[in-house]
Amino acid sequence: MRHLKATPIISALVGGAAAAIILAFAQPGHTSTHVVVPATGATAFASQVNGATALTPRQIYERDARGVVAIRASSAAASSTGSASPFGGQSGATRTDTGTGIVLTSTGLILTNDHVVDGATSITVSLDGSKGHTATAHLVGADRSKDLALLKIDPAGAVLHPIKLAASSKGIEVGDPAYAIGNPFGLNWTLTTGIVSALGREIKAPDGSAIPDVIQTDAALNPGNSGGPLLNTYGEVIGVNSQILSSGSSKGAQGGSEGVGFAISTSTIRRFLAALNAGV
């Protein structure tokens, strides 16, 4: 299938009809397939069991936006004489993928999706939502089976604003508020709002592995949101925004948000960080 604007899509027939369903990483340049499982049962809203003070969307944005960075990952594009890249790319040129990252520590650790930085030879992050303040990042570790990557920048001369990870996925329930901050289509520090639409979803990682315990949200996610935070009403990270499901043309036109997005849960994130001894 032809890819336009380097946006990843995969279409599938629904009920034998001609309608197309597209699952895309919420970041240009990569593809995946998707399988869902029934959501788990719910007994109480997180707001009923969490003693923290709920914040307004404006308060969450004012507090957490500074902990969200824009990522540019550059790599050599596919050669016209070599193996064709499944993600497109111009021969002899440099391909630059864009995404979002989450500042985890004041020492410069940044979390994102593996598919944002996979194969990159150069990674830069914008620390304040503008291209004028950037830092070079290096890869600390990545796990393609979880679609997660950990970056590090030199914190010298930078004022970093870590965002708190939720303790686990427990306590999150369908209907709870959900907020996404990211860089869709290069529009840095964009806030979108919604709810937790479902729990217990399953998506596929870049290497084909199943990622369980995924959070579904109707907060708008688009190409460039990959690697950014899905936040609860207390401004804590409950997931990393990773994929979207949307309809599109049979020619593979760019997919956009239609209210079905998926975030890798904090429980999976914490296992990934623990394997790297990240101390977060």
N, C-alpha and C positions, 0 to 999 in steps of 0.2 A: 504493500500500500504506500502511495506517495505521501511524504510528510511535507507540509507547508510550514514555513516560518520556524523550522526546527522544533516544532511542537510534537511531543510523543503521543501517539494514539494507537489504540487497537480496537477494532470494531467487531461486534458479534451479532449474529441474528437473534432476535428476540421472538420466541413463539412462532418461528418460521416466517415471520413477517419481514418486511424490508427495512424496518427501523434499525438504526445502528446504535450500539452502546459503546462508548469510548471510555477506557480507563487510562488515565495519564498521570505520570508523575507531575506534581504541580510545579514543574520547572522544565524549561526547554531541553530537549536533547535525549530523552530516554523513554523506554516503553516498559510495560508490564501487563500481566493479566490479573484477573481478580476473581476470587471466590468468596462468597459470604456464608456465614453460619448464623443460626438463630441467635438473637440477642438473649442475654441472661435476664432472669427475673429481677424486679426492682421492689424494694420495700420501703425506702425512705429517701428523701432528697438530701443531697450533700449539705444543703443549707440548714437542715434540721439536726445534723449530727456533728457539724464542724463549729467549734466555738469561736472561730475567728470572725472579724468584722467584715461583712460584705462591702465591696467597693462598687462605685458606679463605673460605667465604661470610660468616662472621662478620667476618673482617678486612676484606673488601671493603665490607661494610655500614658498619662503623665508620669507614672511611676516606672512602668516597664518598657516603654518604647526605647529608652536609652540603652537598654540591655539587648536590643535586637540589632543585628548588623546585616549589611548587604554583602553578599559574597560574589566574587567574580573568579571563576576557575578557567584558566586557559590551557589548551592542549593542542597538539598538532592535529590538523584536520586530516581526513582520509585522503590517500593518494589515488589519483585516477588509474594508476597502474597496479595498485595493491588491492587487498581485499576491501570490498565496499563496506563502509560503516553502516550498521542498521539504523544509525541516528542521523545520517546525512553528513554534511560538511563539505567545504570547498577544497578542491585539490590544491596543495601547496600553500594553503592559508592556515591561520590559527583560528581554532574554534574556541569561543568563549561562552561558557554556560553561566547563568546567573541564578542565585538562590538567596536564601536567608539563613542566618545563624543566631544562636542563643548564647549570650555571655553567661558562663556558669560560675566563674571565679574571678577575683580581682587580680589573679596571677596570669590571666590571659587565656584560659581554656574556653573554647567555643564549640558548641554542639551543632551539628547539621546532619543532613542526609548524606549517605554514601554516594548516591547517584548525582549529587551536586558537584562533588570533587573527584569522582572516580577518573583516574587516568590523567589528572591535571599535572602540568609541569610548573605551573605558577598559580598561586592562590593569593588574592588580596581581599581585604575586608574594609568596608566603609563603616567607621565607628559611630558616626553621628547622623546617619541618614543622608549624608551628602558625599559626593565624590572628592571633595576637597580634603578630607581627613581620612586617610587610608593607612593600613598596615599590612605588611607581608605576613602570611600565615604558613605554618608547616603542619604536615599531617602527623598527629600523635598515634592514631590507630583507627582502624575502620573494620566493620563487620558487614559484608555484603548480604549475609543471610538475615540481618536485622535492618539493613539499609540505614545504618548509622555511622557517623564519622566524628572524630574528635580532633579539633584543630588547636593550635597554640600560637599566640602572638606575643611579642615582647611588650610587656605592659609599661615599660619606661616612657614617661612623658604623656601617657594616656590616662584618662579618668574613666575607668570601667565601672559598669553598673550591672552586677550579676542579678539574674532573675532566679528566684527560689523554685526548686523542683518540689512538686507535691510529694508527700511521703510515699504514696503508692496509688494505684488505681482504685483502691477500695474507697467506698463512700461516694463515688461518682455515680449518678443515676440519670436515666433518660429524662429530659426536660430541664436539667440544670443549665444555667447560662454558660455560654462558651464564647471566647473572644480570640481572634487571630490577629497577630501583628506581623507584617512581612513586607515584601517588595514585589508585588504582582506587576508584571510587565515593566519592571524597572522603576515603579512608583514607590520609592522608599518610604518606610514608616507608615504604611497603610493599615488602619484598624478596620476590621469587619466583625460583626456581632451575630450571634445566633444561639443555638442550644445544642446540647448533646442529643443527637437524634437516635442513636442506637449504640449498644455496647456488644462486645464479643464478636466483632467482625474479624474476618481474616483476609489479608491481602498477600500478594506475592512479592518477594524481594527481587532485586536485580538478578540474583543468581538462581531464581526459581524457587527458593525456599519459602515456606509458608510463615507469615508473621501473624501470630494470634493476638487476641486481646486488644484489637484495634478499636479506636473510638470513631464513630461516625458523627459528623456535624453538618449543620446547614449554614454555618458561617462561611461566607464566600471565600473560596480558595481558587487561585488562578496560577498560570505559569509564573514562576518567580517566588511563590510562597513556600516552596519546598525547603524544609529545614527550619522553618520558623515555629514559634510557640503557639500551641493552643492553650489558653489560660482559663482558669476557673474564676469564679466571682471574687476570689481573694487575691487574684493576681499571681497565682502559682501555676507553673507549667504542668499541665496534665497530659500533654502529648506533643509530638513533633509532627507538624503537618507534612504529609508525604505524597498523597495521591488524590485525584479527583475522578469522579465518574460523570460523564456527560454525553449527550447525544451530539452527533455531527454529521456532516455530509459523507456520502459514500466515497468521495475523493480524499477523505482524510483531512479536511479543513481543521484549523485550529480549534481545539475544544476549550470551552470556557466554563465558568462556575454555573451549575444548575442546582446548587443546594445539596450536593452529595459529595462530601469530602471525608478523608480518612487521616487520622493522626495516630502514630505509633505511641503506645501508652507509656506513662512514666515507669511502670513496673518493668517493661522491656528496656527502657533507657537505663534504669538503675543497674540491671544485670550487665548491660554493656559497659557501663562505667566501672563497675566492680571488677570486671575481667581485665580492665586496663589499669587497675589500682589508681584511679583518677582522684580518689579522695573527695568526691563531691557528695 
